[in-house]
Amino acid sequence: MSLVLADIVHRYGRTLAVDRVSLEAERGEIVCLFGPSGCGKTTLLRLAAGLERLQAGRVALDGALLAGNGLDTPAERRPIGFVFQDYVLFPHLTAIENVAFALNVLPRKARRARAEEELARVGLDGLGGRYPHELSGGQQQRVALARAFARGPRAVFLDEPFSSIDAVLRRRLRDEIRRMLKERGAATLLVTHDPEEALALGDRIAVMKAGRIVEAASPRALFEAAKTPEGASLFPGAQQLFGIAAGGMLTTPFGAVTAPGLPDGPALAVVQAGGARGVEDPAGTGVVVDCRFAGPDWRARLRAVSDPAAEIVVVASDCAAPGARFAVRFDPARARIFPRPA
Ligand SMILES: Nc1ncnc2c1ncn2[C@@H]1O[C@H](COP(=O)(O)OP(=O)(O)OP(=O)(O)O)[C@@H](O)[C@H]1O
């Protein structure tokens, strides 16, 4: 393994921000750290980069220890490139000067040529003389990437690299950045709280919750066999439904789903997109609240007759008026069911 984070624990005073995390990334692999705000993603990345002092655990790259066992290599001496929210471009330096800044190990003349080369590689040739405020958000982000790549790092860390960029440009940049990262072949850790971004960029996704990695797997493996509700809920259109399991069947307010082997008791179903269909039925379990066309079929939002707090969106072949009753059929192949901790 190229990048190894092992048994990392970090506290800020009494707050346990990172709780026994181990994670590895291979050369050329993009691992997305995904999780809600405050779950410890940024702290983990800062520890790995050397921007925060390691309290417990180990960080190693290509077999060499960077931190742990009393060693703590300073950030600037780690062969790591990073783009952090609080390490933005220097406003008083031009794009090329910003990139050259990362190359202070080279003689002055060589720095400029190398910085120009890096800017060209991220598609910014000719714009090196501009100051950050003369560049668009996407261009500024590419300068930051060029700076991160400048020293030929063996690992690259990106913390919410698209947070200040509008949605349309963000999608385009995502594909570009994935291509650039793959071209460089470094082990990459990318922090995001956006599931769509994690799925679009990650070869693997490490799902974090309250300081821990609850599972790490490829998007496909998560779709087919997530071990946690958080992992299963990453996918567009996934919905969570609570119910009670008994005899290998989960009963929800909208009907039952088969769940072989599930222990009896409270449980949670994560229904993937298209996993629940609705048909009009005067004795149905749901009442239509709203219906929208979502080509080629419709999406009807239902409220449960038995529990007005429970809602679900189902696929329907026709539009139905609010107030109509729907019966719901679940596709067991598109439902992952998890026992709910008491
Ligand atoms: N410098 C700090 N001092 C004290 N507590 C901190 C500090 N930095 C982070 N924390 C706390 O540590 C926990 C993890 O924070 P962290 O920033 O790593 O989470 P995150 O998952 O990156 O969140 P976000 O997505 O909002 O950036 C949170 O409870 C946070 O309040």
The ligand as an ORCA input file, in Angstrom:
! r2SCAN-3c Opt
* xyz 0 1
  N      -9.312     23.333     16.159
  C     -10.318     22.699     16.770
  N     -10.519     22.855     18.101
  C     -11.517     22.189     18.744
  N     -12.358     21.335     18.134
  C     -12.218     21.146     16.824
  C     -11.195     21.826     16.070
  N     -11.282     21.435     14.781
  C     -12.325     20.566     14.723
  N     -12.879     20.395     15.949
  C     -13.998     19.486     16.284
  O     -13.614     18.170     15.895
  C     -14.681     17.486     15.266
  C     -14.292     17.075     13.847
  O     -14.113     18.253     13.061
  P     -13.667     18.205     11.530
  O     -13.457     19.605     11.076
  O     -12.540     17.266     11.384
  O     -14.964     17.580     10.857
  P     -15.380     17.526      9.306
  O     -15.992     16.194      9.119
  O     -14.234     17.878      8.446
  O     -16.487     18.659      9.237
  P     -16.855     19.667      8.009
  O     -17.418     18.798      6.926
  O     -17.893     20.549      8.635
  O     -15.603     20.389      7.628
  C     -15.881     18.420     15.348
  O     -16.608     18.096     16.500
  C     -15.248     19.784     15.480
  O     -16.108     20.666     16.161
*
